[in-house]
């Protein structure tokens, strides 16, 4: 007779097994059963089955009640031997959390003693809940497998630590493991349990793949079998093809709702997201709502989780994760759609959150690409990698400011990355030119000049070739921008401009509307392309608050002119992608509002949209060095 497979795992040596077979000897009146290793295992499994699976009471209701009671009595013992204890909790866990906060742009977060106590309790609760799912399922009537195989599965899952989703491998659970127990995937579990039963009982293994059967025949651990089944099913399921379908719908799991409902929605999908674990799902739903986008399968049913947004009731979105890979990135197919963008519009802080979240992820990616950090000493080594033009444009904020969470000013990693770079080498990549094509003074400007970095000298805008697009007085903070708009487009008066602006869903504040109604507001008679120059007061050479008339006079010395009044409403209509929180002032001859106060047009972008307004236009009104004005660059004859 072939020996019981659990002998290969030394179950017959457990004191509980020896105790169980001795009790069987007494009850059966037999001797020497204890010498039979298979009898030890059989007696032990029978004993466990009678206590936790079928106590043997005739009344089914009482039988189930007894079974549940026995199970609840056992669980604290399992928790004691399995959950991470306070004294074993690794300090490295908190260091990792600090790094995660830093990578998300949340700043240098510190954990107080109370914070650590709360986090340890949260981790223990997550482990407890995730373990309960396994115990409750394998001890229920829904698990129709031999008791010894159930025992093997429970003992196996108790030994599994965190799961490496890229390599399909479980780590070994130790006293210091903080990861919850991996969520049940019923399709995977059914494959493993069925294969175990086939090998050790009826022998019909035709429905199971060779790699899994090899692990069973080699007496490998349950975690290895479970990981292999996941690998096989992922390969066979055509998951990548399913991701090509982006149509689907959002589901909202409300704060305080049953976390098992959220876990069930992820079951069987093997998504790279912690929400499939009961412990983590409970934590998120205690804090707020979780909104998940499910794409359709080929039958048109929304089943594949693609992206999850965690939303607090007061502050709005605070976390967004994808299911594409172990980094919880959002897959390329979804990223290329407006699905997330359109959803975030419905969340109070959605649009600003989306940019901050994307910016911080890219900062983290660049930081990891540029620096290698020693895990023990924390010493950093700069790797001097080659960055793409797009990466450099982001790092130097060529097209938009980098936004983030947590820090009072800016994420310090941005300055650290810039300080480590060879800026001159980066400039050649950014501007697509050789170093000699970057002028640093007006005397260096030639027909080959592609960029200018230096002081704005008198006549510079007359000297610069029209092909020069990149001008900085200080790189990368002080950029002078060029912008082209059409004037004389057929709108003949201020009230018509107001209607056109409002028809675009833009706002006009009262002072700006009054300026449009003033007879002094004139439009250009003929259609013309106007080149505008956007420049800060500091770039004009002023380091303190400066009068409006002095600002305009300085711009004139440089070769610029004040704008026709029509530039205000036309720029508002044509500058539809103005960045959030940007504020521009149109340098122009002032127009009085209804109260007789002289003003100039101003415009900006806020969370609720684009707007046109008015700013102070008296000669003595002062403006800060960081304020940005729009001037006209006269056309050369």
C-alpha positions as CSV (number, residue, x, y, z in Angstrom):
1,X,0.0,0.0,0.0
2,X,1.3,3.4,-0.9
3,X,2.1,5.6,2.0
4,X,-0.2,8.6,2.8
5,X,1.1,11.7,1.0
6,X,1.1,13.8,4.2
7,X,4.0,11.6,5.4
8,X,6.1,13.6,3.0
9,X,5.3,16.6,5.0
10,X,6.0,14.9,8.4
11,X,2.4,15.2,9.6
12,X,2.8,11.8,11.3
13,X,5.5,13.3,13.6
14,X,3.2,16.0,15.0
15,X,2.4,15.4,18.7
16,X,-1.3,16.0,17.9
17,X,-1.2,13.1,15.4
18,X,0.3,10.7,17.9
19,X,-2.2,11.8,20.5
20,X,-5.1,11.2,18.1
21,X,-4.0,7.7,17.2
22,X,-3.5,6.7,20.8
23,X,-7.1,7.8,21.5
24,X,-8.2,5.7,18.6
25,X,-6.4,2.7,20.0
26,X,-8.3,3.1,23.3
27,X,-11.7,3.5,21.7
28,X,-11.2,0.7,19.2
29,X,-9.5,-1.6,21.6
30,X,-6.6,-2.1,19.1
31,X,-2.9,-2.0,19.8
32,X,0.2,-0.8,17.9
33,X,-1.7,1.6,15.7
34,X,0.7,4.3,16.8
35,X,3.5,2.5,15.0
36,X,1.7,2.9,11.7
37,X,2.5,6.3,10.3
38,X,-0.5,6.3,8.0
39,X,-2.8,5.5,11.0
40,X,-1.4,8.5,12.8
41,X,-2.3,10.7,9.9
42,X,-5.7,9.2,9.4
43,X,-6.6,9.4,13.1
44,X,-5.4,13.0,13.2
45,X,-7.4,14.1,10.1
46,X,-10.5,12.2,11.4
47,X,-10.2,14.0,14.7
48,X,-9.9,17.4,13.0
49,X,-12.8,16.6,10.7
50,X,-15.1,15.6,13.6
51,X,-14.3,18.8,15.5
52,X,-14.3,21.4,12.7
53,X,-16.1,19.8,9.7
54,X,-18.8,17.5,11.0
55,X,-19.2,17.1,14.8
56,X,-21.7,14.3,14.1
57,X,-24.9,15.7,15.7
58,X,-28.1,14.5,14.2
59,X,-29.8,17.9,14.2
60,X,-28.2,19.7,11.3
61,X,-28.7,23.2,12.8
62,X,-27.1,22.1,16.1
63,X,-24.4,20.3,14.2
64,X,-23.5,23.5,12.2
65,X,-23.7,25.6,15.4
66,X,-21.3,23.2,17.1
67,X,-18.9,23.2,14.2
68,X,-18.8,27.0,14.0
69,X,-18.3,27.3,17.8
70,X,-15.4,24.8,17.6
71,X,-13.9,26.7,14.7
72,X,-14.1,30.0,16.6
73,X,-12.4,28.4,19.6
74,X,-9.6,27.3,17.4
75,X,-9.0,30.5,15.5
76,X,-7.4,32.5,18.4
77,X,-4.8,29.8,18.6
78,X,-4.1,30.0,14.9
79,X,-3.9,33.8,15.1
80,X,-1.4,33.6,18.0
81,X,0.9,31.3,16.1
82,X,0.5,33.0,12.7
83,X,-0.2,36.8,12.9
84,X,2.8,39.1,13.1
85,X,3.4,40.2,16.8
86,X,4.2,43.7,18.0
87,X,7.6,42.6,19.2
88,X,8.4,41.0,15.8
89,X,7.0,43.9,13.7
90,X,9.9,45.0,11.4
91,X,11.0,48.7,11.5
92,X,11.7,48.2,7.7
93,X,7.9,48.2,7.2
94,X,7.7,51.8,8.4
95,X,10.7,52.8,6.3
96,X,9.0,51.3,3.3
97,X,5.8,53.2,4.1
98,X,7.9,56.5,4.3
99,X,9.4,55.8,0.9
100,X,5.9,55.1,-0.5
101,X,4.6,58.4,0.8
102,X,7.7,60.2,-0.6
103,X,7.3,58.5,-4.0
104,X,3.7,59.8,-4.1
105,X,4.9,63.3,-3.3
106,X,3.4,63.3,0.2
107,X,6.5,64.6,1.9
108,X,8.7,63.2,4.6
109,X,6.1,61.5,6.8
110,X,7.1,60.5,10.3
111,X,5.4,57.8,12.4
112,X,4.9,58.5,16.1
113,X,4.7,55.7,18.6
114,X,0.9,55.9,18.5
115,X,1.0,55.9,14.7
116,X,3.0,52.7,14.7
117,X,0.7,51.1,17.2
118,X,-2.3,51.9,15.0
119,X,-0.5,50.6,11.9
120,X,0.5,47.4,13.6
121,X,-3.1,46.8,14.6
122,X,-4.3,47.5,11.1
123,X,-1.8,45.0,9.6
124,X,-2.8,42.4,12.2
125,X,-6.5,42.9,11.4
126,X,-5.8,42.6,7.6
127,X,-3.9,39.3,8.2
128,X,-6.7,38.0,10.5
129,X,-9.5,38.8,8.0
130,X,-7.6,37.4,5.0
131,X,-6.9,34.2,7.0
132,X,-10.5,33.8,8.1
133,X,-11.5,33.7,4.4
134,X,-9.4,30.6,3.8
135,X,-10.4,28.8,7.0
136,X,-14.1,29.5,6.6
137,X,-14.1,28.4,3.0
138,X,-12.1,25.2,3.4
139,X,-14.2,24.2,6.5
140,X,-17.5,24.9,4.8
141,X,-19.8,22.5,2.9
142,X,-18.9,24.3,-0.3
143,X,-15.5,22.7,-0.2
144,X,-16.1,19.2,-1.4
145,X,-12.7,17.7,-1.1
146,X,-11.2,15.0,1.1
147,X,-10.3,16.2,4.6
148,X,-6.6,15.5,4.3
149,X,-6.4,17.6,1.2
150,X,-8.2,20.5,3.0
151,X,-5.7,20.1,5.9
152,X,-2.8,20.3,3.4
153,X,-4.2,23.5,1.8
154,X,-4.8,25.2,5.2
155,X,-1.3,24.3,6.4
156,X,0.2,25.4,3.1
157,X,-1.5,28.8,3.1
158,X,-0.3,29.4,6.6
159,X,3.2,29.2,5.3
160,X,2.9,31.6,2.4
161,X,4.1,35.1,2.6
162,X,3.8,37.8,0.0
163,X,3.3,36.9,-3.6
164,X,5.6,37.9,-6.4
165,X,3.2,38.6,-9.2
166,X,5.8,38.9,-11.9
167,X,7.5,35.6,-11.2
168,X,4.5,33.7,-9.8
169,X,6.2,32.8,-6.5
170,X,5.3,33.0,-2.8
171,X,7.8,34.0,-0.2
172,X,8.0,32.0,3.0
173,X,6.0,33.5,5.8
174,X,8.1,34.3,8.9
175,X,7.5,35.9,12.3
176,X,8.1,39.3,10.7
177,X,5.9,38.9,7.6
178,X,3.5,41.9,7.4
179,X,1.7,40.8,4.2
180,X,-1.9,39.6,4.5
181,X,-2.7,36.1,3.3
182,X,-3.3,35.9,-0.5
183,X,-6.9,36.2,-1.6
184,X,-8.7,33.1,-2.6
185,X,-9.1,32.7,-6.4
186,X,-11.7,29.9,-6.6
187,X,-10.8,28.9,-10.1
188,X,-7.1,28.5,-9.0
189,X,-8.1,26.7,-5.8
190,X,-10.4,24.4,-7.7
191,X,-7.6,23.4,-10.1
192,X,-5.1,22.7,-7.3
193,X,-7.5,20.8,-5.0
194,X,-8.8,18.8,-8.0
195,X,-5.3,17.9,-9.1
196,X,-4.4,16.8,-5.6
197,X,-7.5,14.6,-5.4
198,X,-6.7,13.1,-8.8
199,X,-3.1,12.3,-7.9
200,X,-3.8,10.9,-4.4
201,X,-7.2,9.4,-4.8
202,X,-8.8,8.4,-8.1
203,X,-5.8,8.8,-10.5
204,X,-7.6,10.5,-13.4
205,X,-5.2,13.4,-14.1
206,X,-6.2,14.0,-17.7
207,X,-7.7,17.4,-17.0
208,X,-4.6,18.9,-15.3
209,X,-1.4,20.3,-16.9
210,X,2.0,18.6,-16.5
211,X,3.7,21.4,-14.6
212,X,1.2,21.2,-11.8
213,X,1.2,17.5,-11.6
214,X,5.0,17.5,-11.4
215,X,4.9,19.7,-8.3
216,X,2.4,17.4,-6.7
217,X,4.3,14.3,-7.5
218,X,7.5,16.0,-6.2
219,X,5.7,16.7,-2.9
220,X,6.2,20.5,-3.3
221,X,4.5,22.9,-1.0
222,X,0.9,24.2,-1.5
223,X,2.1,27.7,-2.3
224,X,4.1,26.5,-5.3
225,X,1.1,24.6,-6.6
226,X,-1.2,27.6,-6.2
227,X,1.3,29.9,-7.9
228,X,1.7,27.5,-10.8
229,X,-2.1,27.2,-11.3
230,X,-2.3,31.0,-11.4
231,X,0.5,31.2,-14.0
232,X,-1.3,28.5,-16.2
233,X,-4.7,30.1,-16.0
234,X,-3.3,33.6,-16.8
235,X,-1.6,32.1,-19.8
236,X,-4.7,30.2,-21.0
237,X,-7.2,32.9,-20.2
238,X,-6.2,35.3,-22.9
239,X,-6.2,38.1,-20.4
240,X,-4.1,40.4,-22.6
241,X,-6.7,40.1,-25.4
242,X,-9.4,40.9,-22.9
243,X,-7.7,44.2,-22.1
244,X,-8.1,45.3,-25.7
245,X,-11.8,45.9,-24.8
246,X,-12.2,49.2,-23.0
247,X,-15.9,49.6,-23.0
248,X,-17.5,48.9,-19.6
249,X,-18.9,50.7,-16.6
250,X,-18.0,52.1,-13.2
251,X,-19.2,50.5,-9.9
252,X,-19.1,52.4,-6.6
253,X,-18.5,50.5,-3.4
254,X,-19.8,52.8,-0.8
255,X,-18.1,53.7,2.5
256,X,-19.0,51.3,5.2
257,X,-20.4,48.7,2.8
258,X,-19.5,45.0,3.0
259,X,-15.9,44.6,1.9
260,X,-16.6,41.1,0.8
261,X,-18.6,42.5,-2.1
262,X,-15.5,44.4,-3.3
263,X,-13.3,41.3,-2.9
264,X,-15.8,39.2,-4.8
265,X,-15.7,41.6,-7.7
266,X,-12.0,40.9,-8.1
267,X,-12.2,37.2,-7.5
268,X,-10.9,35.1,-10.3
269,X,-9.4,38.0,-12.2
270,X,-5.9,37.9,-10.6
271,X,-5.7,41.7,-10.9
272,X,-2.6,43.4,-9.6
273,X,-4.4,45.3,-6.9
274,X,-4.7,44.9,-3.2
275,X,-8.4,45.5,-3.2
276,X,-8.9,41.7,-3.9
277,X,-7.8,41.1,-0.3
278,X,-10.4,41.4,2.4
279,X,-8.1,43.2,4.9
280,X,-7.2,45.9,2.4
281,X,-10.7,46.2,1.1
282,X,-12.0,46.8,4.6
283,X,-9.4,49.5,5.2
284,X,-10.3,51.4,2.1
285,X,-14.1,51.2,2.7
286,X,-13.7,52.4,6.2
287,X,-12.1,55.6,4.9
288,X,-14.4,56.3,2.0
289,X,-15.9,55.1,-1.3
290,X,-14.0,52.9,-3.8
291,X,-14.9,53.5,-7.5
292,X,-13.8,50.7,-9.8
293,X,-14.0,50.6,-13.6
294,X,-14.8,47.2,-15.0
295,X,-14.3,46.6,-18.8
296,X,-16.5,44.2,-20.7
297,X,-15.6,40.6,-21.6
298,X,-16.3,39.4,-25.1
299,X,-19.9,38.7,-24.1
300,X,-20.4,42.4,-23.2
301,X,-20.4,41.8,-19.4
302,X,-18.3,44.3,-17.3
303,X,-16.1,41.9,-15.4
304,X,-12.4,43.0,-15.7
305,X,-11.3,45.5,-13.1
306,X,-9.0,48.1,-14.8
307,X,-8.7,51.0,-12.4
308,X,-9.8,51.9,-8.9
309,X,-10.2,55.4,-7.4
310,X,-10.3,55.8,-3.6
311,X,-12.5,58.8,-2.6
312,X,-12.8,60.4,0.9
313,X,-16.2,62.1,1.5
314,X,-14.7,65.5,2.4
315,X,-11.5,65.9,0.5
316,X,-12.2,63.8,-2.6
317,X,-9.9,61.4,-4.5
318,X,-6.7,60.4,-2.6
319,X,-5.5,57.4,-4.5
320,X,-5.7,55.9,-7.9
321,X,-4.3,52.5,-8.9
322,X,-4.4,50.3,-12.0
323,X,-4.4,46.5,-12.4
324,X,-1.9,46.2,-15.2
325,X,1.2,45.1,-13.4
326,X,2.9,44.7,-10.0
327,X,3.4,48.5,-9.8
328,X,-0.4,48.9,-10.0
329,X,0.0,51.0,-13.2
330,X,-3.0,51.8,-15.4
331,X,-2.8,49.8,-18.6
332,X,-2.0,51.5,-21.9
333,X,-5.4,50.8,-23.5
334,X,-7.3,52.5,-20.7
335,X,-4.8,55.4,-20.5
336,X,-5.4,56.2,-24.2
337,X,-9.1,56.8,-23.5
338,X,-11.0,59.5,-21.7
339,X,-12.6,57.0,-19.2
340,X,-10.6,58.1,-16.2
341,X,-10.6,61.8,-17.2
342,X,-14.4,61.8,-17.5
343,X,-14.8,60.1,-14.2
344,X,-12.6,62.4,-12.3
345,X,-14.7,65.3,-13.5
346,X,-17.4,64.0,-11.2
347,X,-15.1,63.9,-8.1
348,X,-14.6,67.2,-6.2
349,X,-10.8,67.4,-6.6
350,X,-10.7,65.0,-9.5
351,X,-8.9,67.1,-12.2
352,X,-6.2,68.5,-9.9
353,X,-5.7,65.1,-8.3
354,X,-5.2,63.4,-11.7
355,X,-2.4,65.7,-12.6
356,X,-0.7,65.5,-9.2
357,X,-1.0,61.7,-9.2
358,X,0.5,61.4,-12.7
359,X,3.3,64.0,-12.0
360,X,4.4,62.2,-8.8
361,X,4.5,58.8,-10.5
362,X,6.7,60.2,-13.2
363,X,9.0,62.0,-10.7
364,X,9.3,58.6,-8.9
365,X,10.1,56.9,-12.1
366,X,12.8,59.4,-13.0
367,X,14.3,59.3,-9.5
368,X,14.6,55.5,-9.6
369,X,16.1,55.7,-13.1
370,X,18.7,58.3,-12.0
371,X,19.6,57.1,-8.5
372,X,20.5,53.8,-6.9
373,X,19.9,53.9,-3.1
374,X,21.7,51.4,-0.9
375,X,19.1,49.7,1.3
376,X,21.3,49.6,4.3
377,X,23.3,52.8,4.3
378,X,20.8,54.9,2.3
379,X,23.7,56.2,0.3
380,X,22.7,57.4,-3.2
381,X,24.7,56.8,-6.3
382,X,23.9,58.9,-9.4
383,X,23.6,56.7,-12.5
384,X,23.8,59.5,-15.1
385,X,21.2,57.9,-17.4
386,X,20.2,59.3,-20.7
387,X,16.7,60.8,-20.5
388,X,14.4,61.3,-23.4
389,X,13.3,64.7,-24.6
390,X,9.9,64.1,-23.2
391,X,11.3,63.2,-19.8
392,X,13.5,66.3,-19.8
393,X,10.6,68.5,-20.7
394,X,8.8,67.1,-17.7
395,X,11.7,67.5,-15.3
396,X,12.5,71.1,-16.3
397,X,8.8,71.9,-16.5
398,X,8.9,73.2,-20.0
399,X,5.2,72.8,-20.8
400,X,3.7,72.6,-17.3
401,X,4.6,72.9,-13.6
402,X,5.1,69.7,-11.7
403,X,2.4,69.3,-9.0
404,X,2.3,67.0,-6.0
405,X,0.9,66.2,-2.6
406,X,2.0,66.9,0.9
407,X,5.0,69.2,0.6
408,X,4.5,72.8,1.7
409,X,6.4,74.0,-1.3
410,X,7.8,71.5,-3.8
411,X,8.9,67.9,-3.9
412,X,12.6,68.1,-3.1
413,X,13.4,65.3,-5.5
414,X,12.8,67.7,-8.4
415,X,15.7,69.9,-7.3
416,X,17.8,66.9,-6.5
417,X,17.3,65.5,-10.0
418,X,18.1,68.8,-11.7
419,X,21.2,69.4,-9.6
420,X,22.6,66.0,-10.6
421,X,22.0,66.7,-14.3
422,X,24.4,68.2,-16.8
423,X,22.1,71.1,-17.7
424,X,24.0,72.2,-20.8
425,X,23.9,68.7,-22.3
426,X,20.2,68.5,-21.5
427,X,19.6,71.8,-23.3
428,X,20.9,70.5,-26.5
429,X,18.4,67.6,-26.3
430,X,15.5,69.9,-25.2
431,X,16.1,72.4,-28.0
432,X,17.2,70.0,-30.7
433,X,20.4,71.9,-31.4
434,X,24.1,72.0,-30.8
435,X,25.5,74.0,-27.8
436,X,26.8,76.8,-30.1
437,X,23.2,77.4,-31.3
438,X,22.2,78.6,-27.8
439,X,23.0,82.3,-27.4
440,X,23.8,83.8,-24.0
441,X,23.9,87.5,-25.1
442,X,22.5,89.6,-27.9
443,X,26.0,89.8,-29.5
444,X,25.9,86.0,-29.9
445,X,22.6,85.9,-31.8
446,X,22.9,84.8,-35.4
447,X,20.7,83.2,-38.1
448,X,21.6,79.8,-36.6
449,X,20.4,80.6,-33.1
450,X,17.8,78.2,-31.8
451,X,17.5,79.4,-28.2
452,X,18.5,82.3,-26.0
453,X,19.3,82.1,-22.3
454,X,20.3,85.4,-20.7
455,X,19.4,88.9,-19.8
456,X,16.8,90.7,-22.0
457,X,18.8,93.5,-23.6
458,X,17.4,96.5,-25.4
459,X,16.4,95.6,-28.9
460,X,16.6,91.8,-28.3
461,X,13.2,91.1,-29.8
462,X,14.2,93.0,-33.0
463,X,17.5,90.9,-33.1
464,X,16.0,87.5,-32.5
465,X,15.2,85.5,-35.6
466,X,11.5,84.6,-35.8
467,X,12.6,80.9,-35.7
468,X,13.8,81.1,-32.1
469,X,11.2,79.6,-29.9
470,X,13.1,79.1,-26.6
471,X,13.9,82.2,-24.5
472,X,14.8,82.2,-20.9
473,X,16.3,84.8,-18.6
474,X,17.1,82.0,-16.2
475,X,16.7,78.4,-17.1
476,X,14.3,76.8,-16.4
477,X,12.4,79.1,-14.0
478,X,12.1,82.3,-16.1
479,X,10.8,81.5,-19.5
480,X,9.6,84.0,-22.1
481,X,6.8,82.5,-24.1
482,X,5.6,83.3,-27.6
483,X,2.0,82.9,-28.6
484,X,0.1,83.5,-31.8
485,X,-3.5,84.6,-32.1
486,X,-5.8,85.9,-34.8
487,X,-7.3,89.4,-34.5
488,X,-10.1,90.9,-36.6
489,X,-11.9,87.6,-36.8
490,X,-15.3,89.2,-37.6
491,X,-16.5,90.0,-34.0
492,X,-17.2,93.7,-34.2
493,X,-17.9,94.8,-30.6
494,X,-17.5,94.0,-26.9
495,X,-21.0,92.7,-26.2
496,X,-20.6,90.2,-29.1
497,X,-17.3,89.1,-27.6
498,X,-19.0,88.6,-24.2
499,X,-21.6,86.3,-25.8
500,X,-19.0,84.3,-27.7
501,X,-16.9,83.8,-24.6
502,X,-19.9,82.7,-22.5
503,X,-21.1,80.4,-25.3
504,X,-17.8,78.6,-24.9
505,X,-18.6,77.9,-21.2
506,X,-16.1,80.5,-20.0
507,X,-16.8,83.1,-17.3
508,X,-16.5,86.8,-17.6
509,X,-16.2,88.7,-14.3
510,X,-18.0,92.0,-14.0
511,X,-15.1,94.4,-14.4
512,X,-14.0,92.6,-17.6
513,X,-17.6,92.7,-18.9
514,X,-17.8,96.4,-18.2
515,X,-14.6,97.1,-20.1
516,X,-16.1,95.3,-23.1
517,X,-19.1,97.5,-23.0
518,X,-17.0,100.7,-22.8
519,X,-17.0,102.7,-26.1
520,X,-13.2,102.9,-25.8
521,X,-13.0,99.1,-26.4
522,X,-12.1,98.8,-30.1
523,X,-11.6,95.9,-32.4
524,X,-9.0,95.5,-35.2
525,X,-10.5,96.3,-38.6
526,X,-8.7,93.7,-40.7
527,X,-7.8,90.1,-40.0
528,X,-4.2,89.8,-38.8
529,X,-2.0,87.3,-37.1
530,X,-0.6,88.8,-33.9
531,X,2.5,87.5,-32.2
532,X,2.4,87.8,-28.4
533,X,5.1,87.6,-25.9
534,X,4.4,86.4,-22.3
535,X,7.0,87.6,-19.8
536,X,7.4,88.0,-16.1
537,X,8.2,91.3,-14.3
538,X,11.4,89.6,-13.1
539,X,12.5,88.7,-16.6
540,X,12.0,92.3,-17.5
541,X,14.7,93.1,-15.0
542,X,12.7,94.0,-11.8
543,X,13.3,92.1,-8.6
544,X,10.8,94.1,-6.5
545,X,7.2,95.4,-6.9
546,X,7.2,97.6,-10.0
547,X,4.8,100.3,-11.3
548,X,2.7,99.4,-14.4
549,X,4.1,102.3,-16.4
550,X,7.7,101.3,-15.7
551,X,6.9,97.7,-16.8
552,X,5.5,98.9,-20.1
553,X,8.4,101.3,-20.6
554,X,10.9,98.6,-20.1
555,X,9.1,96.3,-22.5
556,X,9.2,99.1,-25.1
557,X,13.0,99.3,-24.7
558,X,13.2,95.6,-25.5
559,X,11.3,96.0,-28.7
560,X,7.8,95.1,-27.5
561,X,4.5,97.1,-27.5
562,X,1.3,97.2,-25.5
563,X,-1.5,95.1,-27.0
564,X,-4.6,96.3,-28.8
565,X,-7.6,95.9,-26.5
566,X,-9.0,93.1,-28.7
567,X,-6.1,90.8,-27.5
568,X,-7.9,90.4,-24.2
569,X,-11.1,88.6,-25.3
570,X,-9.4,87.0,-28.4
571,X,-6.7,85.4,-26.3
572,X,-9.4,84.2,-23.9
573,X,-11.3,82.6,-26.7
574,X,-8.2,81.0,-28.4
575,X,-6.2,80.0,-25.3
576,X,-8.4,77.1,-24.3
577,X,-5.6,74.9,-22.8
578,X,-4.5,77.4,-20.2
579,X,-2.9,75.5,-17.3
580,X,-4.8,75.4,-14.0
581,X,-4.1,78.4,-11.7
582,X,-2.1,80.3,-14.3
583,X,-2.8,84.1,-14.2
584,X,-2.0,86.5,-17.1
585,X,-2.3,90.3,-17.4
586,X,-2.7,91.9,-20.8
587,X,-0.4,95.0,-21.2
588,X,-2.7,97.5,-22.9
589,X,-3.9,101.1,-22.7
590,X,-6.3,101.0,-19.8
591,X,-10.1,101.1,-20.2
592,X,-12.4,102.4,-17.5
593,X,-15.0,100.2,-15.9
594,X,-18.4,101.6,-14.9
595,X,-17.0,103.2,-11.8
596,X,-14.3,105.1,-13.7
597,X,-11.5,102.8,-12.5
598,X,-8.9,102.2,-15.3
599,X,-8.3,98.5,-15.9
600,X,-6.5,96.0,-18.2
601,X,-7.8,92.6,-19.2
602,X,-6.6,89.6,-17.1
603,X,-7.4,85.9,-17.5
604,X,-6.9,82.6,-15.7
605,X,-7.9,79.0,-15.3
606,X,-9.5,77.7,-12.1
607,X,-11.0,74.3,-11.1
608,X,-14.4,75.3,-12.5
609,X,-13.1,76.6,-15.8
610,X,-11.5,79.5,-17.8
611,X,-12.3,83.2,-17.1
612,X,-11.8,86.7,-18.3
613,X,-11.6,89.6,-15.9
614,X,-9.8,92.9,-15.3
615,X,-6.7,94.0,-13.3
616,X,-5.6,97.4,-12.1
617,X,-4.4,99.5,-15.0
618,X,-3.3,102.8,-13.4
619,X,0.3,103.9,-14.1
620,X,1.2,103.7,-10.5
621,X,-0.3,100.3,-9.8
622,X,2.5,97.9,-8.7
623,X,3.0,94.3,-9.7
624,X,5.2,91.6,-8.1
625,X,8.2,90.1,-9.9
626,X,6.4,86.8,-10.5
627,X,3.4,88.4,-12.2
628,X,3.3,87.7,-16.0
629,X,2.3,90.1,-18.7
630,X,1.3,89.6,-22.3
631,X,2.9,92.1,-24.8
632,X,2.7,92.5,-28.6
633,X,5.7,91.8,-30.7
634,X,5.4,94.2,-33.6
635,X,5.9,92.7,-37.0
636,X,9.0,93.6,-38.9
637,X,8.4,95.5,-42.2
